[in-house]
C-alpha cells in the first residue's frame, strides 16, 4: 500500500527537467543588515548581497509546473566556512554549508524541493554570518537510484546481525522504524507507551558513563556498569533494535569532557602508537569492547554509532579535521572486529548533508548505514527531504539512510509524499521526546499520530531476529489447537477456540523459519517455500504457548 501511495504522489509531483532559472540576489527582498554591494569581482548580474549578523534574503520564484526541483546558491565566503538556513514557502528545509572560498562559487542549497505552480518564496535566513550571496538557481531534479550494499562490512558477521541488516534493507523505502533515545533509564520508551499504547521499535543507548574521568559512580556500581548491555539485551529480546552511540570522554582522564571547548585531547596522535593519547584511546576501546562482547555472547547485534557528528568539530574526535577522525574510525573498526573478534556490529556513520561529507567519510568498506543528526526548530515536522536526497546523491545510493538523531520528528505523511523514507528516526532523550514548555519538539498528539501511522513500525510489529532460538524444552501440544496441512497446495491452517496471538515456525535444528503476528481463531500459513523435513510450530494463544511437530 505504501508503494502504491508513493507512486501516486510522484505522478503528481513530477521530477522536473526544466531549464535553469537564475534569480539575482540584488533583486531579492532584503532585511536586517543585508546590503547590495559591487566591490568584490566576479559576481553575476549587477551586484551581490552582503549579510553579516542578521541579514536575510527573500526571493519570489515563479514556477510554471508544480514538482520537485533543486536549488543552487551562488556565493562568496572569504571569511571562513559559513552556514545559513534555507526556507521554502515558509518551511525550513535545512541548513546550507558554504565552504570558505577566495572567489565566487556555487553550492547546492537543497535537492528535491517541492515547488508549487505559480509564485513560491525562497528565503536565506542568517544563521552563522558574514558572507556574500550572489544568486539562486532553480534546476530540475534528477533522481539518484538506491543500490544498497548487499553485505555487512564486519568480517564474518553473526547470523543475527545479518538478519537485522537484511530486514533493514528489505524495509528501507517502505516503512519508517520508530525510535527514541534513553540515557540508561527507559523513561522515554515507557512514557511513550503510557501515552500511545505503543513502544518504539528502536532503542537508543549511550556508553557515555562506561569509561572516563568522573564516571566512578557508574563503573564502580555493579548494578550500573552493564546497564547499557542489559537494556540492549532486554529490548532485543522483545524484537527491538538496540542502537548504541558513545559520547567518548577525554581518554587521558585530565577532564571528563567530550566537547572540544572543554578538553585539549589531541586526536591527531592516533597515528603515533608510542603516544600517551594512542595508548589511552586503545584502553578505552578495550573497555567498550568488553561491554559489546557481553551482547555478542548472547547473540545480540548492535547498531553501533561511534564518533558521531565529527564534521561539526565540537567533539574532540573531530577537532583536528577529517584525517585524524577517519584514522580513529579505522582503528576502532580494526580493534573491535579483528583484535576483539566482534561480529555483531552494524556500523553507522553520522554524516553532514553537504559536498564535504565525503572528505570525512571513512569509506564504504567500514560503514553499513549513513545517518544524519538534524535538530530543526521545535514543532517543525518537515520530511528533511533535502538532507535525504543530498545524502543519497553524495553516497551514490549505496547506503541505507537513517535519521540517527533528531529533535522534532518528520511527519510520516510528509516523508511518504516527499519520498524521504528514512530507515529510522530517533529523537534525543528528555524534552526532545517528552514534551515540555510552550513549544515542544513533539506533542503528545503528534506522537499518537506517529505511532498509529501505517507507515511507521512500532515494537509490536517487529519480526524476531534470532535465527536460532533453540528447540523448546517442553514439546507439549494443546488440545484446543488444531493444525491441518495441504502441502501440495502450499497451505497450513492453524485453528483454535482460543485467540491465536503468535505462531513461530522452526526447523528441527531450532532455526526460525517464519514468525506470524496476526490474531484470530484461524491463521493460514504459506508452506510452499518450506523444504521437506520436520518442523515445530510454537503457537501462542491466550492461555500460553504449545509446541506442535509437523512433517512435510
HELIX and SHEET records of a PDB file:
HELIX    1   1 UNK A    2  UNK A   12  1                                  11    
HELIX    2   2 UNK A   25  UNK A   27  5                                   3    
HELIX    3   3 UNK A  159  UNK A  171  1                                  13    
HELIX    4   4 UNK A  187  UNK A  196  1                                  10    
HELIX    5   5 UNK A  216  UNK A  219  1                                   4    
HELIX    6   6 UNK A  227  UNK A  236  1                                  10    
HELIX    7   7 UNK A  260  UNK A  262  5                                   3    
HELIX    8   8 UNK A  267  UNK A  271  5                                   5    
HELIX    9   9 UNK A  276  UNK A  296  1                                  21    
HELIX   10  10 UNK A  310  UNK A  312  5                                   3    
HELIX   11  11 UNK A  316  UNK A  318  5                                   3    
HELIX   12  12 UNK A  322  UNK A  334  1                                  13    
HELIX   13  13 UNK A  335  UNK A  339  3                                   5    
HELIX   14  14 UNK A  357  UNK A  360  1                                   4    
HELIX   15  15 UNK A  364  UNK A  366  5                                   3    
HELIX   16  16 UNK A  385  UNK A  394  1                                  10    
HELIX   17  17 UNK A  412  UNK A  418  1                                   7    
HELIX   18  18 UNK A  430  UNK A  432  5                                   3    
HELIX   19  19 UNK A  444  UNK A  452  1                                   9    
HELIX   20  20 UNK A  459  UNK A  461  5                                   3    
SHEET    1   A 3 UNK A  14  UNK A  15  0                                        
SHEET    2   A 3 UNK A  67  UNK A  76  1                                        
SHEET    3   A 3 UNK A 105  UNK A 115 -1                                        
SHEET    1   B 4 UNK A  14  UNK A  15  0                                        
SHEET    2   B 4 UNK A  67  UNK A  76  1                                        
SHEET    3   B 4 UNK A 131  UNK A 140 -1                                        
SHEET    4   B 4 UNK A  21  UNK A  24 -1                                        
SHEET    1   C 5 UNK A  14  UNK A  15  0                                        
SHEET    2   C 5 UNK A  67  UNK A  76  1                                        
SHEET    3   C 5 UNK A 131  UNK A 140 -1                                        
SHEET    4   C 5 UNK A  48  UNK A  51 -1                                        
SHEET    5   C 5 UNK A  35  UNK A  37 -1                                        
SHEET    1   D 5 UNK A  29  UNK A  31  0                                        
SHEET    2   D 5 UNK A  56  UNK A  63 -1                                        
SHEET    3   D 5 UNK A 118  UNK A 128 -1                                        
SHEET    4   D 5 UNK A  82  UNK A  88 -1                                        
SHEET    5   D 5 UNK A  91  UNK A  98 -1                                        
SHEET    1   E 2 UNK A 176  UNK A 177  0                                        
SHEET    2   E 2 UNK A 456  UNK A 457  1                                        
SHEET    1   F 8 UNK A 179  UNK A 181  0                                        
SHEET    2   F 8 UNK A 202  UNK A 206  1                                        
SHEET    3   F 8 UNK A 241  UNK A 245  1                                        
SHEET    4   F 8 UNK A 302  UNK A 305  1                                        
SHEET    5   F 8 UNK A 345  UNK A 350  1                                        
SHEET    6   F 8 UNK A 369  UNK A 374  1                                        
SHEET    7   F 8 UNK A 400  UNK A 406  1                                        
SHEET    8   F 8 UNK A 425  UNK A 427  1                                        
SHEET    1   G 3 UNK A 481  UNK A 486  0                                        
SHEET    2   G 3 UNK A 491  UNK A 507 -1                                        
SHEET    3   G 3 UNK A 512  UNK A 516 -1                                        
SHEET    1   H 3 UNK A 481  UNK A 486  0                                        
SHEET    2   H 3 UNK A 491  UNK A 507 -1                                        
SHEET    3   H 3 UNK A 520  UNK A 526 -1                                        
SHEET    1   I 4 UNK A 481  UNK A 486  0                                        
SHEET    2   I 4 UNK A 491  UNK A 507 -1                                        
SHEET    3   I 4 UNK A 534  UNK A 541 -1                                        
SHEET    4   I 4 UNK A 544  UNK A 551 -1                                        
END                                                                             
